[in-house]
Amino acid sequence: MSEDPRHNGPEHTGPPQWGPRPDASTAGGNGGGKPRKPRPPRTGWRRLVPTWRVVLGTVLGILLLIVGGMIAGYLLVEIPPANVAAKAQSNVYLYSDGSELARDGDVNRENVTLSQIPKSVQESVLAAEDRDFYTESAVDPAAMIRAAWNTVTGKGKQSGSTITQQYVKNYYLGQEQTLTRKAKEFFIAIKLDREVSKNDILEGYLNSSYYGRNAYGIQAAAQAYYGKSCEDLTTAEGAYLATLLNAPSAYDIAAHPENKPRALARWNYVLDGMVTKKWLTRAKRSAMEFPAPGPAKAAAGLTGQRGYLVEAVKDYLTTNKILDEDTLRAGGYRITTTIGKKRQNALVDAVNTRLMDKLSKKRKVDTYVRAGGASIDTATGRVVALYGGIDYAKQYVNGATRRDYQVGSTFKPIVFASAVQNHSTTQDGVPITPHTVYDGTNKRMTISDGSPTGFAPANEDDRSYGQITVTEATDKSVNAVYAQMGIDVGPAQVKNTAVDLGIPADTPSLGTSQGAISLGTATPSVLDMTQVYATFANHGQQRPYTLVDKISKRGQRLELPKRPEGTAISRDAADTTTSILRSVVEGGTATAAKAAGRPAAGKTGTAEEDKAAWFAGYTPELATVVAVLGQNPKSAAQEPLYGAAGLPRINGGGFPAEIWADYTAAALAGEPVRHFDLELAPSAESASPRPTTSAPAPPTETAPTTPGPPTTVGPPTDFPTEPTDGPPTPTFPTDEPPPYPTEDFPTVGPGEYQGRGERWREWEEDD
């Protein structure tokens, strides 16, 4: 029986008779049900929080939009006809006056079938780019999101693309970096994966990818790097070609020998990936040696200096993220460079007249001779001339931009500038100025905080100078003085000043040389050093150099990044450095530079075993650096230049300074002579020497007990000596660098360096 009071009694069997709804105010009486309380209004911060219904509805709406967009995109985007053009658009490179310098853009491609490509080469590409290609879907949304996030947050540009997506971009679309292109790539890849086999996609990818050296496709790459058909590639060679896909230009170690460690790391990554996927046994992997590629051949139209200039401009555009490699390679750009035709020709003429015309095929050492040169307008930072080598088709590596030769004593002015900039003192507290007196004793042990460091470099010809001022030590390039000065300033401070002046922070040996940094063990390029000396000339104000004045495509100019001028070092630090470098030209090791007929400052330098000779100099308006380099044309190994051009040795005060003088005279012909306007540091004004006794030569009993290796002076000096333009300087060194080490020089405490002399190779340097 129901107990509901709304029934008309217990005996009632008909339909229920409902009474009036009880009033809310009286609800809760006998037999009444509990009423629902009205929901209180949302107040405060809760009003801003959406309800679960709103959240659910929003999420469902977004999902529906995404699904709808995916369906619409899949239905609307069709697979376009393949871009089978055998020739991409050319890029046109112009001199600063608008006249044409060069064109590039011819495509080198020869398609092959997948069966012609060795299985190990296919697998090496998969190991490098997409290890799960045969089992994964055509797109990887997670990788795309991760790559987009890393790009947006500044962690580096990443593709996040599968091989299928990369093939779609290469073969059907273009290289432009737009959301529209990326969306098309996404949908075309999905469709292609449903309609075409994985083997066909991989074949198309291998035939359409760019490998550098203007080689499109695996067959062209095999010919460009190893001079063979792709069918004959070894696993190790295939792994190197797969390495190139990640950074075609950067990983070409023939063009960029300084990048060999990075290329090796990537090559090892590829081979290790093949082992992980069980495509290669660990035993075979361990037995593999890196297959050095052959020399590159210049594209038609890029012979002579044109190829060096074009490659330098390309590197500038990509390094500074003005254009990426893919976009630039697509072509269609008009690029006006900063290179002046008159000055470019003057630099080439100077190198040919002073150096190349004096070489003979009868002397083997003459085949080792290379040269590099760069010239920068000190006020604007524009690179107005660049010499890369005798011919881009014959010597592929750019002598002006390579970073693998020690700069020797041209680094010493950076040490002095750092001393003035940081108000450094000698070990006994004497300020370092042009007049400060140091001990120039040969093989003198350097001192730090009263303790010997274990670093005691030799002077040239084992000559001792005794007490000598900084200016005189710079004129004569006394290693003992600058080794101690580097310790007084501090290697870290010296490095910081070098970077501030324009040497890239990642320059080989710059951060690891320690005590040896002062003697030029780092390997910045000729162009890097030109930036440094241009900053000296510009009173410490630096504007990053540029190789491009303007760039356009289809009539639309692209915006170039700003190059704001900043203070690298104080004016008095720069000008005081200039004052001692003027002395080097007037009466030191660079008197040949006086032939320019202009007020000039500069420094000579020679690398280990005469493998390179440098002169870095400047007038108030133009900074130019010239280097003569030794390299074996077959093995690419650095070689000494003893006997080159019929001379017993090559030094910075010879050919490099002479080339500098001829070029500078021609480049500034017709322009008024400008004089240096110098504001010296207060402590540099006095002409009175400031002796220092804080770092005397260590006692005999504490010197290293084992002498270093004998000084190398090269072959017998029965060659005729070329006359110089400057007056004889019998009391000055003759720029000879016997071998010295390139490794770190750790600091040791007192008593710890006895008997360790055998650990230190003797240092002798030029100038």
Secondary structure, DSSP 4 states (H G I P E B T S, - for coil): ----TTSS-TT--SS----PPPPTTTTTSTTPPPPPPPPPPP-GGGGGSPPHHHHHHHHHHHHHHHHHHHHHHHHHPPPPPP---SEEEEEEEE-TTS-EEEEEEE-EE----GGGS-HHHHHHHHHHH-TTTTTS-S--HHHHHHHHHHHHTTS-------HHHHHHHHHTS-----HHHHHHHHHHHHHHHHHS-HHHHHHHHHHH-B-STTEESHHHHHHHHHSS-GGG--HHHHHHHHHHTT-TTTT-TTT-GGGHHHHHHHHHHHHHHHHHTTSS-HHHHHH----PPPPP-PPTT-TTTHHHHHHHHHHHHHHTTSS-HHHHHH--EEEEES--HHHHHHHHHHHHHHTGGG--TTSGGGGGEEEEEEEEETTT-BEEEEE--S-TTT--S-TTT---S--GGGGHHHHHHHHHHTT-B-TTSPBP-TTEEEE--TTPPPEETTEE-S--PPPGGG----EEEHHHHHHHT-HHHHHHHHHHH-HHHHHHHHHHHT--TT-TTTTT-BGGGGGT-----HHHHHHHHHHHHTTTEE---BSEEEEEETTEEPPPPP---EESS-HHHHHHHHHHHHHHHHHSTTGGGGGG-S--EEEEEE-GGGSEEEEEEE-SSEEEEEEEEEB-TTT--B---TTGGGSS---TTTHHHHHHHHHHHHHTTTSPP--------GGGS--S-EE--SSPPPPGGGS-SS--PPPP--S---SPPPP-SSPP-TTS----------S-B----TTTSTT-GGGSPPP----
